[in-house]
């Protein structure tokens, strides 16, 4: 029983975990608490990641527009791109790489190098990340990620070699004490007999025998421990699986397992958004409504009020970038909602509500606005209402409280939350004027 990551042989995945061949650890973004304690920038990258399920080790590889063989690397935890910090006073020394750029940079200057890296194969499974302009290689050096011209005296030849692991191939189990496995007969997997053979033999989710603990080992592999026996799963006598069948037969078919959490109910509260690590995207202008006014008077201007009726939309989703949450009714208490406000992420404090987890809530609001327009003589003025719509992703930490079926309570502090929002903002009125014909009787519908 394992979930595996795939090492890339050609190309690269969209979301990746970068593993050092030198240290056998993962590149990770520093936590806010560590940044404060160590007195280092909150955009720092560390070389000591050992939990592949952590949202801090997830990175997005985005092909450069100028050359699709190059990539921009975005840290998914703070939504910032990796960029090299230039140190002109120490040209020959390693330069630190931080997750600090809000946008990908596809040009190089002495003060601000681009954020692009060339990914090259280095051996059977290893890759190197080379900064395009400087030709410095990314390396795990000391405790952080650096860009080096060569191997430092106190370095290692393999410090620039990395494996690229596919994040999306991981199965990230719930951050709960135990899970259960539901079989095709709608019964739960439980040990049976003195030899504790595992059978789908229980219909009771509260049965202690159905509870299992998941232990993540290495690059996403897992060990499963049954709570009631205190022992781990293993393949034993007559249970070996052989890859020797050449044709599709019934014997080659396996039923999938359904993983079920053993928590009876769950609540999520204490949400702490990190807007400085959020990102804004899919910003577009939308025409919401039109209205026009005509002034056939030969001399005087007219001032008129135009009424516009339109709808605004808001959509919100709360989810986790890491483990999935399955089979448990989850309620979320929120007192503020992030939203796009021009070029920044702001908050709406209009209401406190309880919503569902991983479900999108969409609200459409019918609105009327009045616009006063001055129409010059012999002119038709057409006014268009333009609204701007945008989306944002905002990471957050939260407290998760699980009530198990036996009544016991488990509380976790997690930081893998992702808020996704869509909203309308920046209502603008744009007026366009056009001259009317001089003979109003031919064009004025009110004339007789």
Buried (B, 14 or more C-beta within 10 A) or exposed (E): BEBBBBBBEEEBBEBBBBBBBBBEBBBBBBBBEBBEEEEBBBBBBBBEBEEBBBBBBBBBBBBBEEEEEBBBBBBBBBBBBBBBBBEEEEEEEBBBBBBBBEEBBBEBEEEEBBBBBBBEEBEEBBBBBBBBEBEBBBBBBBEBBBBBBEBBEEBBEBBBBBBBBBBEBBBBBBBBBBBBBBBEEEBBBBBBEEEBEBBBBBEEBEBBBBBBBBEBEEBBBBBBBBBBEEEEBEEEEEEEEEEEEEEEEEEEEEEEBBBBBBBBEBBBBEBEBBBEBBBBEEBEEEEBBEBBBBBBBEEEEBEBEBEBEBEBBBBBBBBBBBBBBBBBEBEBBBEBBBBBBEEEBBBBEEEEEEBEBEEBEEEEEEEEBEBEBEBBBBBBBBBBBBBBBBBBBBBBBBBBBBBBBEEEEBEEEBBBBBBBBBBBBBBEBEBEEEEBEEEBEEEEEEEE
